[in-house]
Amino acid sequence: MRRLLRLLLLLLPVSASAAGFDEFQVFDGRIGEPGSFDLNQHFNAGRRGRLGEGAPRNGLLLETEIGYATAPWHEVAVYIPVAREFSGDTFGGGFKLRNSFVVPGAGDRPFAYGFDVELRHQSYRFAEADWAVTLRPILDLRHGPWQLILNPAVEFPLGRGGPSFAPALRGVRQVAERVWLGVEHYMEFGRIDRPEAPRGQAHQLFVTVDFRLTEKVGLHLGLGHGLTHASDRWAGKVILSVDF
């Protein structure tokens, strides 16, 4: 995965109260050089919506991600979220531990693939189950200026409920030497054995633009809209990327 220092500053007012996403991110399987560390800082803000299953309806979410590439095909990363409601209440969100296994040199291949195994422990204010494991396949296709990435993720709550299906899709086209336009679709269908009706599913569609400001600094902007009543009505994101 690209090594990033991400700054997510803005999630515009939203109105959904059902399913939601704690982060809007599609994984393309690119990782750093073996022996290198990655530091990724996430900032989310929302009003009248959710930052994940149970994160504050009106507040801020700060998530620090530290990654380390152990080999050309493996990276481990830990996520430490902290939330603050606009009412003033601040609380921790446990942790996430992600192991990524990818084909080496993903950024130079017309077809790359990988697999994420993510373990999380979070309180009821963030998620319905304290412990859960997410299995996230990574499929990355590139042809000329086009790129298509699919993450058909499945989450397994430990000790409560059945597995749920939450895929994500990203399509990108390079329109200039340092500019890319994209569309992202985040979906949450509910439990695999008991899927939600269409109105209970979460579907968030983003239009994005990426700028490569320097060889090591990039900027990602996105504006999203919920396609169902169970989705955030509007959402926005800003990502500042720094390669070390």
TORSETOR-247960 format. One record per residue: x, y, z of N, C-alpha, C in turn; residue in three letters. Coordinates in Angstrom, 3 decimals, padded with zeros to 6 digits. Layout:
BEGIN
- n_u, n_v, n_w, ca_u, ca_v, ca_w, c_u, c_v, c_w, rest
- X, Y, Z, X, Y, Z, X, Y, Z, ALA
...
***
This chain:
BEGIN
- n_u, n_v, n_w, ca_u, ca_v, ca_w, c_u, c_v, c_w, rest
- 000.834, -001.185, 000.000, 000.000, 000.000, 000.000, 000.868, 001.234, 000.000, MET
- 000.368, 002.257, -000.654, 001.111, 003.523, -000.635, 001.293, 003.988, 000.783, ARG
- 002.445, 004.516, 001.022, 002.711, 005.089, 002.349, 002.148, 006.493, 002.396, ARG
- 001.261, 006.722, 003.335, 000.495, 007.966, 003.370, 000.579, 008.611, 004.744, LEU
- 000.464, 009.921, 004.726, 000.117, 010.643, 005.950, -001.187, 011.339, 005.619, LEU
- -002.301, 010.729, 006.032, -003.586, 011.184, 005.540, -004.259, 012.149, 006.510, ARG
- -004.859, 013.177, 005.962, -005.587, 014.154, 006.765, -007.027, 014.171, 006.275, LEU
- -007.958, 013.531, 007.024, -009.366, 013.544, 006.644, -010.033, 014.611, 007.516, LEU
- -010.307, 015.729, 006.910, -010.738, 016.887, 007.676, -012.248, 017.082, 007.690, LEU
- -012.966, 016.492, 006.728, -014.332, 016.944, 006.565, -015.261, 015.806, 006.222, LEU
- -016.289, 015.625, 007.019, -017.426, 014.816, 006.607, -018.643, 015.723, 006.735, LEU
- -019.258, 016.076, 005.634, -020.329, 017.049, 005.620, -021.534, 016.506, 006.362, LEU
- -022.507, 017.389, 006.736, -023.664, 016.936, 007.497, -024.365, 015.773, 006.817, PRO
- -024.757, 014.783, 007.647, -025.435, 013.603, 007.151, -026.661, 013.348, 008.013, VAL
- -027.552, 012.439, 007.556, -028.796, 012.247, 008.275, -029.138, 010.795, 008.537, SER
- -028.340, 009.863, 008.111, -028.678, 008.465, 008.297, -028.409, 008.030, 009.723, ALA
- -029.129, 006.993, 010.157, -028.904, 006.459, 011.496, -028.770, 004.946, 011.488, SER
- -028.750, 004.322, 010.343, -028.614, 002.869, 010.279, -027.175, 002.504, 010.004, ALA
- -026.947, 001.715, 008.960, -025.581, 001.272, 008.690, -024.699, 002.443, 008.311, ALA
- -023.381, 002.244, 008.505, -022.458, 003.315, 008.168, -021.054, 002.786, 008.043, GLY
- -020.090, 003.667, 007.791, -018.709, 003.279, 007.579, -017.828, 004.107, 008.513, PHE
- -016.836, 003.451, 009.146, -015.953, 004.203, 010.023, -014.817, 004.846, 009.239, ASP
- -014.593, 004.426, 007.995, -013.615, 005.081, 007.150, -013.974, 004.776, 005.702, GLU
- -013.636, 005.705, 004.821, -013.885, 005.525, 003.400, -012.530, 005.337, 002.726, PHE
- -012.147, 004.088, 002.529, -010.823, 003.775, 002.016, -010.898, 002.496, 001.191, GLN
- -010.314, 002.521, 000.003, -010.183, 001.341, -000.838, -008.707, 000.965, -000.885, VAL
- -008.392, -000.312, -000.647, -007.011, -000.784, -000.592, -006.608, -001.357, -001.947, PHE
- -005.468, -000.883, -002.491, -005.021, -001.334, -003.803, -003.840, -002.306, -003.745, ASP
- -003.388, -002.676, -002.562, -002.357, -003.692, -002.447, -000.936, -003.198, -002.526, GLY
- -000.743, -001.887, -002.674, 000.627, -001.365, -002.714, 001.136, -001.151, -001.291, ARG
- 002.355, -001.615, -001.019, 002.950, -001.446, 000.301, 004.325, -000.803, 000.149, ILE
- 004.909, -000.429, 001.281, 006.207, 000.232, 001.265, 007.354, -000.741, 001.062, GLY
- 008.528, -000.188, 000.996, 009.728, -001.004, 000.875, 009.955, -001.779, 002.173, GLU
- 010.459, -003.022, 002.089, 010.710, -003.797, 003.308, 011.598, -003.036, 004.294, PRO
- 011.194, -003.059, 005.541, 011.932, -002.364, 006.580, 011.502, -000.928, 006.806, GLY
- 010.510, -000.447, 006.062, 010.069, 000.946, 006.191, 008.780, 001.037, 007.005, SER
- 008.626, 002.177, 007.711, 007.433, 002.459, 008.497, 006.529, 003.418, 007.725, PHE
- 005.228, 003.296, 007.959, 004.232, 004.223, 007.420, 003.462, 004.843, 008.585, ASP
- 003.202, 006.129, 008.498, 002.367, 006.821, 009.480, 001.215, 007.476, 008.741, LEU
- 000.002, 007.069, 009.073, -001.200, 007.587, 008.427, -002.126, 008.169, 009.494, ASN
- -002.470, 009.433, 009.330, -003.324, 010.100, 010.320, -004.666, 010.427, 009.679, GLN
- -005.742, 009.896, 010.267, -007.093, 010.081, 009.756, -007.852, 011.064, 010.646, HIS
- -008.560, 011.993, 010.024, -009.471, 012.881, 010.744, -010.831, 012.823, 010.050, PHE
- -011.888, 012.468, 010.803, -013.254, 012.477, 010.283, -014.111, 013.366, 011.175, ASN
- -015.088, 014.021, 010.584, -016.052, 014.808, 011.362, -017.423, 014.600, 010.767, ALA
- -018.424, 014.429, 011.624, -019.773, 014.181, 011.128, -020.828, 014.810, 012.010, GLY
- -021.973, 015.054, 011.433, -023.110, 015.613, 012.166, -024.375, 014.908, 011.693, ARG
- -025.162, 014.425, 012.667, -026.406, 013.710, 012.389, -026.174, 012.465, 011.542, ARG
- -025.036, 011.812, 011.763, -024.762, 010.559, 011.072, -023.791, 009.738, 011.879, GLY
- -023.345, 008.640, 011.330, -022.480, 007.733, 012.064, -021.067, 007.757, 011.519, ARG
- -020.104, 007.615, 012.408, -018.714, 007.370, 012.038, -018.440, 005.921, 012.421, LEU
- -018.968, 004.989, 011.647, -018.901, 003.584, 011.995, -020.197, 003.158, 012.651, GLY
- -020.258, 001.937, 013.194, -021.500, 001.385, 013.716, -022.028, 002.186, 014.903, GLU
- -021.138, 002.635, 015.794, -021.635, 003.293, 016.974, -020.865, 004.523, 017.375, GLY
- -019.970, 004.995, 016.526, -019.198, 006.193, 016.829, -020.131, 007.396, 016.917, ALA
- -019.666, 008.497, 017.456, -020.580, 009.598, 017.791, -021.349, 010.135, 016.591, PRO
- -022.642, 010.384, 016.823, -023.475, 010.944, 015.762, -023.046, 012.366, 015.423, ARG
- -022.602, 013.098, 016.411, -022.155, 014.464, 016.194, -020.780, 014.604, 016.829, ASN
- -019.727, 014.498, 016.025, -018.407, 014.574, 016.631, -017.276, 014.369, 015.649, GLY
- -016.096, 014.131, 016.241, -014.859, 013.992, 015.488, -014.259, 012.620, 015.748, LEU
- -013.626, 012.056, 014.737, -012.928, 010.790, 014.873, -011.490, 010.979, 014.418, LEU
- -010.551, 010.707, 015.310, -009.126, 010.764, 015.023, -008.597, 009.336, 015.039, LEU
- -007.959, 008.918, 013.956, -007.450, 007.561, 013.875, -006.006, 007.588, 013.395, GLU
- -005.114, 007.064, 014.224, -003.698, 006.988, 013.883, -003.376, 005.589, 013.388, THR
- -002.733, 005.506, 012.230, -002.337, 004.232, 011.642, -000.809, 004.192, 011.503, GLU
- -000.206, 003.155, 012.040, 001.236, 002.951, 011.928, 001.470, 001.610, 011.244, ILE
- 002.170, 001.636, 010.116, 002.405, 000.419, 009.361, 003.888, 000.129, 009.211, GLY
- 004.194, -001.162, 009.046, 005.581, -001.585, 008.858, 005.608, -002.706, 007.827, TYR
- 006.391, -002.519, 006.763, 006.535, -003.530, 005.719, 007.636, -004.499, 006.104, ALA
- 007.289, -005.746, 006.350, 008.259, -006.754, 006.770, 008.920, -007.451, 005.588, THR
- 008.253, -007.439, 004.422, 008.747, -008.128, 003.225, 008.096, -007.479, 002.016, ALA
- 008.558, -007.786, 000.788, 007.916, -007.210, -000.408, 006.457, -007.614, -000.561, PRO
- 006.033, -008.628, 000.174, 004.674, -009.154, 000.049, 003.850, -009.021, 001.339, TRP
- 004.383, -008.362, 002.376, 003.656, -008.315, 003.645, 003.854, -006.976, 004.347, HIS
- 002.757, -006.479, 004.901, 002.781, -005.272, 005.736, 001.842, -005.471, 006.909, GLU
- 002.240, -005.006, 008.084, 001.390, -005.036, 009.260, 001.126, -003.595, 009.690, VAL
- -000.108, -003.312, 010.106, -000.471, -001.946, 010.506, -001.408, -002.001, 011.693, ALA
- -001.273, -001.035, 012.589, -002.162, -000.907, 013.734, -002.885, 000.428, 013.644, VAL
- -004.184, 000.421, 013.955, -005.028, 001.619, 013.943, -005.478, 001.890, 015.373, TYR
- -005.359, 003.148, 015.809, -005.778, 003.534, 017.150, -006.745, 004.720, 017.021, ILE
- -008.053, 004.482, 017.110, -009.025, 005.560, 016.974, -009.395, 006.201, 018.314, PRO
- -009.665, 007.493, 018.266, -010.185, 008.252, 019.407, -011.309, 009.138, 018.892, VAL
- -012.418, 009.168, 019.616, -013.573, 009.955, 019.187, -013.878, 011.050, 020.202, ALA
- -014.416, 012.155, 019.704, -014.853, 013.249, 020.564, -016.190, 013.764, 020.054, ARG
- -017.195, 013.688, 020.901, -018.496, 014.215, 020.545, -018.491, 015.726, 020.695, GLU
- -019.326, 016.391, 019.918, -019.410, 017.841, 020.009, -019.910, 018.291, 021.385, PHE
- -020.543, 017.384, 022.129, -020.990, 017.703, 023.483, -019.819, 017.803, 024.455, SER
- -018.616, 017.296, 024.022, -017.440, 017.379, 024.867, -016.933, 016.049, 025.364, GLY
- -017.685, 014.958, 025.170, -017.279, 013.638, 025.636, -016.204, 013.067, 024.710, ASP
- -015.076, 012.630, 025.287, -013.977, 012.036, 024.523, -013.758, 010.608, 025.004, THR
- -013.599, 009.667, 024.073, -013.419, 008.274, 024.454, -012.613, 007.541, 023.389, PHE
- -011.901, 006.501, 023.835, -011.094, 005.699, 022.929, -011.920, 004.676, 022.176, GLY
- -011.384, 004.239, 021.057, -012.095, 003.297, 020.205, -011.380, 001.976, 020.045, GLY
- -010.596, 001.558, 021.033, -009.923, 000.281, 020.938, -008.798, 000.301, 019.923, GLY
- -008.733, -000.738, 019.086, -007.659, -000.810, 018.096, -008.079, -001.712, 016.942, PHE
- -007.359, -001.580, 015.838, -007.456, -002.502, 014.706, -006.038, -002.934, 014.347, LYS
- -005.873, -004.208, 014.034, -004.589, -004.740, 013.607, -004.777, -005.388, 012.241, LEU
- -004.081, -004.858, 011.227, -004.263, -005.334, 009.856, -002.978, -005.953, 009.322, ARG
- -003.102, -007.145, 008.754, -002.018, -007.804, 008.044, -002.367, -007.859, 006.565, ASN
- -001.501, -007.305, 005.717, -001.716, -007.298, 004.274, -000.717, -008.228, 003.595, SER
- -001.237, -009.133, 002.786, -000.422, -010.044, 001.997, -000.691, -009.749, 000.523, PHE
- 000.319, -009.300, -000.212, 000.101, -008.807, -001.573, 001.160, -009.373, -002.512, VAL
- 000.859, -009.330, -003.811, 001.842, -009.698, -004.812, 002.887, -008.584, -004.885, VAL
- 004.169, -008.887, -004.870, 005.191, -007.829, -004.905, 005.099, -006.988, -006.173, PRO
- 005.430, -005.701, -006.038, 005.428, -004.798, -007.186, 004.051, -004.537, -007.753, GLY
- 003.032, -004.426, -006.882, 001.654, -004.269, -007.342, 001.470, -003.038, -008.224, ALA
- 002.202, -001.955, -007.918, 002.019, -000.711, -008.669, 002.486, -000.784, -010.107, GLY
- 003.278, -001.806, -010.458, 003.811, -001.923, -011.816, 003.163, -003.046, -012.611, ASP
- 002.137, -003.670, -012.077, 001.506, -004.812, -012.736, 000.150, -004.424, -013.331, ARG
- -000.224, -004.986, -014.487, -001.562, -004.730, -015.030, -002.650, -005.392, -014.199, PRO
- -002.305, -006.460, -013.481, -003.246, -007.103, -012.579, -002.504, -007.482, -011.303, PHE
- -002.937, -006.941, -010.188, -002.337, -007.232, -008.891, -003.435, -007.713, -007.946, ALA
- -003.013, -008.435, -006.930, -003.989, -008.989, -006.000, -003.339, -009.135, -004.631, TYR
- -004.182, -009.273, -003.641, -003.697, -009.428, -002.281, -004.829, -009.792, -001.355, GLY
- -004.533, -009.769, -000.050, -005.515, -010.186, 000.942, -005.186, -009.511, 002.266, PHE
- -006.189, -008.898, 002.870, -006.065, -008.289, 004.190, -006.766, -009.148, 005.231, ASP
- -006.138, -009.301, 006.385, -006.773, -009.907, 007.550, -006.715, -008.872, 008.662, VAL
- -007.870, -008.397, 009.081, -007.935, -007.299, 010.060, -008.679, -007.757, 011.308, GLU
- -008.029, -007.632, 012.453, -008.633, -007.927, 013.747, -008.904, -006.611, 014.457, LEU
- -010.104, -006.464, 014.984, -010.416, -005.227, 015.700, -011.060, -005.532, 017.037, ARG
- -010.798, -004.642, 018.005, -011.443, -004.670, 019.306, -011.909, -003.254, 019.607, HIS
- -013.235, -003.067, 019.627, -013.807, -001.741, 019.840, -015.035, -001.852, 020.723, GLN
- -015.332, -000.768, 021.441, -016.460, -000.757, 022.354, -017.766, -000.638, 021.584, SER
- -018.887, -000.781, 022.314, -020.211, -000.707, 021.707, -020.464, 000.649, 021.069, TYR
- -019.710, 001.683, 021.483, -019.916, 003.013, 020.916, -019.375, 003.090, 019.495, ARG
- -018.558, 002.103, 019.104, -018.026, 002.048, 017.751, -018.618, 000.908, 016.940, PHE
- -018.947, -000.200, 017.574, -019.360, -001.381, 016.834, -020.326, -002.216, 017.670, ALA
- -021.124, -003.037, 016.990, -022.089, -003.873, 017.679, -021.408, -005.022, 018.414, GLU
- -020.285, -005.520, 017.887, -019.532, -006.603, 018.526, -018.185, -006.069, 018.991, ALA
- -017.781, -006.443, 020.214, -016.504, -005.972, 020.751, -015.322, -006.420, 019.889, ASP
- -015.355, -007.695, 019.472, -014.275, -008.279, 018.681, -014.814, -008.701, 017.322, TRP
- -014.006, -008.496, 016.276, -014.408, -008.927, 014.937, -013.170, -009.103, 014.073, ALA
- -013.295, -009.946, 013.072, -012.243, -010.167, 012.082, -012.806, -009.836, 010.702, VAL
- -012.069, -009.050, 009.932, -012.463, -008.719, 008.563, -011.489, -009.363, 007.594, THR
- -012.020, -010.089, 006.614, -011.238, -010.660, 005.528, -011.515, -009.829, 004.284, LEU
- -010.461, -009.235, 003.720, -010.638, -008.270, 002.631, -009.771, -008.651, 001.419, ARG
- -010.317, -009.345, 000.428, -009.565, -009.580, -000.803, -009.291, -008.268, -001.532, PRO
- -008.189, -008.232, -002.262, -007.790, -007.047, -003.030, -007.580, -007.460, -004.478, ILE
- -008.325, -006.829, -005.392, -008.173, -007.055, -006.827, -007.935, -005.705, -007.485, LEU
- -006.828, -005.576, -008.224, -006.397, -004.293, -008.783, -006.058, -004.500, -010.259, ASP
- -006.849, -003.891, -011.150, -006.639, -003.999, -012.594, -006.248, -002.640, -013.151, LEU
- -005.230, -002.605, -014.024, -004.750, -001.369, -014.635, -004.612, -001.570, -016.138, ARG
- -005.073, -000.562, -016.895, -004.926, -000.592, -018.351, -004.822, 000.846, -018.849, HIS
- -003.650, 001.223, -019.330, -003.453, 002.595, -019.779, -003.710, 003.573, -018.642, GLY
- -004.575, 004.573, -018.861, -004.862, 005.545, -017.798, -005.926, 005.073, -016.809, PRO
- -006.451, 003.855, -016.984, -007.553, 003.377, -016.163, -007.069, 002.449, -015.068, TRP
- -007.786, 002.484, -013.936, -007.536, 001.564, -012.833, -008.861, 001.208, -012.173, GLN
- -009.044, -000.083, -011.869, -010.251, -000.567, -011.200, -009.830, -001.427, -010.019, LEU
- -010.333, -001.093, -008.811, -009.967, -001.804, -007.588, -011.242, -002.311, -006.917, ILE
- -011.214, -003.567, -006.486, -012.354, -004.173, -005.804, -011.887, -004.768, -004.482, LEU
- -012.625, -004.450, -003.401, -012.389, -005.016, -002.068, -013.678, -005.682, -001.577, ASN
- -013.935, -006.935, -001.919, -015.159, -007.614, -001.446, -014.988, -008.130, -000.015, PRO
- -015.082, -007.246, 000.963, -014.758, -007.572, 002.357, -015.911, -008.288, 003.051, ALA
- -015.547, -009.196, 003.945, -016.503, -009.899, 004.796, -016.037, -009.755, 006.244, VAL
- -016.946, -009.320, 007.134, -016.616, -009.148, 008.549, -017.286, -010.231, 009.373, GLU
- -016.499, -010.833, 010.280, -016.979, -011.903, 011.151, -016.956, -011.416, 012.600, PHE
- -018.114, -011.042, 013.177, -018.135, -010.708, 014.607, -017.814, -011.952, 015.425, PRO
- -017.043, -011.791, 016.484, -016.655, -012.920, 017.322, -017.592, -012.998, 018.521, LEU
- -018.417, -014.050, 018.533, -019.302, -014.272, 019.662, -020.655, -013.622, 019.541, GLY
- -020.924, -012.909, 018.412, -022.224, -012.251, 018.317, -022.575, -012.044, 016.845, ARG
- -023.706, -012.596, 016.426, -024.188, -012.385, 015.070, -023.403, -013.168, 014.036, GLY
- -023.825, -013.031, 012.789, -023.186, -013.729, 011.688, -022.362, -012.795, 010.837, GLY
- -021.612, -013.348, 009.859, -020.759, -012.520, 009.006, -021.575, -011.585, 008.125, PRO
- -020.997, -010.406, 007.853, -021.657, -009.409, 007.009, -020.785, -009.103, 005.797, SER
- -021.429, -008.697, 004.723, -020.749, -008.431, 003.452, -020.722, -006.933, 003.214, PHE
- -019.493, -006.360, 003.055, -019.332, -004.911, 002.888, -018.260, -004.637, 001.832, ALA
- -018.592, -004.807, 000.548, -017.597, -004.579, -000.509, -017.399, -003.090, -000.796, PRO
- -016.265, -002.781, -001.425, -015.962, -001.419, -001.865, -015.341, -001.488, -003.256, ALA
- -015.655, -000.498, -004.084, -015.201, -000.479, -005.471, -014.686, 000.914, -005.807, LEU
- -013.563, 000.981, -006.534, -012.988, 002.273, -006.931, -012.529, 002.204, -008.382, ARG
- -012.990, 003.152, -009.183, -012.544, 003.293, -010.557, -011.850, 004.631, -010.726, GLY
- -010.673, 004.636, -011.411, -009.848, 005.838, -011.523, -009.391, 005.997, -012.972, VAL
- -009.324, 007.248, -013.420, -008.736, 007.549, -014.717, -007.757, 008.707, -014.582, ARG
- -006.558, 008.536, -015.098, -005.565, 009.610, -015.094, -005.896, 010.578, -016.219, GLN
- -006.069, 011.870, -015.875, -006.468, 012.862, -016.864, -005.354, 013.856, -017.163, VAL
- -004.298, 013.852, -016.367, -003.124, 014.691, -016.589, -001.940, 013.998, -015.938, ALA
- -000.759, 014.564, -016.105, 000.440, 013.905, -015.587, 000.360, 013.656, -014.097, GLU
- -000.272, 014.556, -013.354, -000.323, 014.434, -011.902, -001.747, 014.544, -011.362, ARG
- -002.742, 014.206, -012.179, -004.139, 014.344, -011.759, -004.919, 013.088, -012.143, VAL
- -005.731, 012.580, -011.190, -006.571, 011.411, -011.423, -007.995, 011.718, -010.963, TRP
- -008.977, 011.331, -011.740, -010.384, 011.424, -011.352, -010.911, 010.034, -011.051, LEU
- -011.767, 009.941, -010.036, -012.248, 008.614, -009.662, -013.664, 008.620, -009.126, GLY
- -014.216, 007.407, -009.039, -015.527, 007.159, -008.433, -015.359, 005.992, -007.466, VAL
- -015.893, 006.148, -006.261, -015.821, 005.097, -005.249, -017.227, 004.752, -004.781, GLU
- -017.469, 003.470, -004.583, -018.773, 002.997, -004.101, -018.544, 002.084, -002.901, HIS
- -019.056, 002.501, -001.739, -018.956, 001.722, -000.514, -020.327, 001.122, -000.207, TYR
- -020.357, -000.174, 000.068, -021.620, -000.897, 000.243, -021.610, -001.690, 001.537, MET
- -022.770, -001.826, 002.136, -022.938, -002.675, 003.319, -024.290, -003.359, 003.197, GLU
- -024.265, -004.673, 002.951, -025.489, -005.438, 002.685, -026.051, -006.122, 003.918, PHE
- -025.371, -006.036, 005.038, -025.831, -006.711, 006.238, -025.341, -008.144, 006.299, GLY
- -025.942, -008.933, 007.160, -025.517, -010.319, 007.358, -025.700, -011.142, 006.089, ARG
- -024.752, -012.021, 005.827, -024.815, -012.841, 004.623, -026.000, -013.799, 004.675, ILE
- -026.296, -014.346, 005.865, -027.401, -015.291, 005.975, -028.754, -014.600, 006.109, ASP
- -028.738, -013.280, 006.342, -029.979, -012.536, 006.477, -029.760, -011.114, 005.974, ARG
- -029.575, -010.942, 004.651, -029.245, -009.613, 004.110, -030.369, -008.611, 004.324, PRO
- -029.960, -007.361, 004.444, -030.924, -006.282, 004.619, -031.740, -006.079, 003.349, GLU
- -032.966, -005.601, 003.528, -033.745, -005.152, 002.376, -033.047, -003.946, 001.768, ALA
- -033.310, -003.623, 000.484, -032.600, -002.508, -000.161, -032.601, -001.223, 000.652, PRO
- -033.700, -000.886, 001.316, -033.737, 000.369, 002.069, -032.893, 000.313, 003.333, ARG
- -032.552, -000.900, 003.804, -031.715, -001.039, 004.981, -030.241, -001.194, 004.667, GLY
- -029.884, -001.270, 003.393, -028.485, -001.376, 002.990, -027.856, 000.006, 002.928, GLN
- -026.539, 000.051, 003.126, -025.806, 001.322, 003.030, -025.053, 001.348, 001.705, ALA
- -025.250, 002.414, 000.952, -024.553, 002.621, -000.314, -024.089, 004.073, -000.362, HIS
- -022.778, 004.269, -000.356, -022.196, 005.609, -000.359, -021.365, 005.765, -001.628, GLN
- -021.696, 006.760, -002.441, -021.012, 006.991, -003.705, -020.185, 008.266, -003.608, LEU
- -018.894, 008.172, -003.966, -017.975, 009.309, -003.913, -017.467, 009.644, -005.309, PHE
- -017.329, 010.929, -005.569, -016.549, 011.422, -006.702, -015.248, 011.965, -006.128, VAL
- -014.117, 011.550, -006.689, -012.819, 011.893, -006.104, -011.891, 012.497, -007.147, THR
- -010.903, 013.243, -006.650, -009.821, 013.747, -007.490, -008.530, 013.636, -006.689, VAL
- -007.473, 013.164, -007.338, -006.170, 012.998, -006.707, -005.137, 013.849, -007.442, ASP
- -004.319, 014.550, -006.663, -003.236, 015.362, -007.207, -001.908, 014.850, -006.638, PHE
- -000.909, 014.691, -007.463, 000.447, 014.414, -007.001, 001.186, 015.742, -006.984, ARG
- 001.308, 016.336, -005.782, 001.892, 017.662, -005.635, 003.398, 017.630, -005.830, LEU
- 004.058, 016.619, -005.263, 005.488, 016.373, -005.464, 005.672, 014.871, -005.580, THR
- 006.912, 014.418, -005.674, 007.154, 012.990, -005.750, 006.712, 012.266, -004.480, GLU
- 006.674, 012.995, -003.367, 006.355, 012.361, -002.086, 005.073, 012.856, -001.442, LYS
- 004.430, 013.836, -002.045, 003.236, 014.425, -001.436, 002.070, 014.369, -002.423, VAL
- 000.936, 013.866, -001.969, -000.266, 013.803, -002.779, -001.460, 014.339, -002.021, GLY
- -002.496, 014.722, -002.757, -003.723, 015.256, -002.166, -004.916, 014.536, -002.784, LEU
- -005.789, 014.035, -001.933, -006.994, 013.321, -002.351, -008.222, 014.059, -001.821, HIS
- -009.165, 014.376, -002.702, -010.406, 015.053, -002.324, -011.582, 014.196, -002.763, LEU
- -012.625, 014.115, -001.931, -013.789, 013.327, -002.280, -015.069, 013.928, -001.733, GLY
- -016.122, 013.856, -002.527, -017.454, 014.296, -002.114, -018.408, 013.136, -002.349, LEU
- -019.095, 012.708, -001.276, -019.949, 011.537, -001.362, -021.401, 011.836, -001.046, GLY
- -022.276, 010.967, -001.563, -023.711, 011.085, -001.330, -024.276, 009.702, -001.070, HIS
- -025.155, 009.591, -000.075, -025.788, 008.320, 000.231, -026.911, 008.017, -000.744, GLY
- -026.966, 006.778, -001.204, -027.968, 006.372, -002.191, -029.188, 005.731, -001.553, LEU
- -029.133, 005.455, -000.249, -030.262, 004.862, 000.456, -030.482, 005.614, 001.770, THR
- -031.620, 005.334, 002.420, -031.912, 005.984, 003.695, -030.979, 005.510, 004.799, HIS
- -030.362, 004.340, 004.624, -029.446, 003.820, 005.632, -028.027, 004.335, 005.445, ALA
- -027.812, 005.233, 004.482, -026.483, 005.775, 004.197, -026.376, 007.202, 004.700, SER
- -025.128, 007.670, 004.862, -024.922, 009.081, 005.177, -025.427, 009.916, 004.007, ASP
- -026.178, 010.978, 004.323, -026.754, 011.771, 003.242, -025.664, 012.426, 002.408, ARG
- -024.738, 013.121, 003.064, -023.591, 013.724, 002.381, -022.337, 013.422, 003.182, TRP
- -021.236, 013.299, 002.508, -019.955, 013.066, 003.175, -018.847, 013.651, 002.314, ALA
- -017.803, 014.132, 002.973, -016.650, 014.650, 002.240, -015.365, 014.178, 002.895, GLY
- -014.295, 014.128, 002.141, -013.016, 013.711, 002.701, -011.880, 014.447, 002.015, LYS
- -010.849, 014.684, 002.803, -009.602, 015.286, 002.322, -008.462, 014.413, 002.829, VAL
- -007.593, 013.980, 001.940, -006.479, 013.105, 002.320, -005.172, 013.729, 001.839, ILE
- -004.296, 013.983, 002.783, -002.956, 014.458, 002.468, -001.993, 013.292, 002.610, LEU
- -001.273, 012.960, 001.535, -000.421, 011.776, 001.498, 001.045, 012.194, 001.439, SER
- 001.842, 011.594, 002.334, 003.273, 011.853, 002.361, 004.002, 010.519, 002.362, VAL
- 004.864, 010.279, 001.370, 005.676, 009.070, 001.304, 007.016, 009.321, 002.000, ASP
- 007.404, 008.390, 002.866, 008.669, 008.534, 003.599, 009.730, 007.655, 002.970, PHE
***
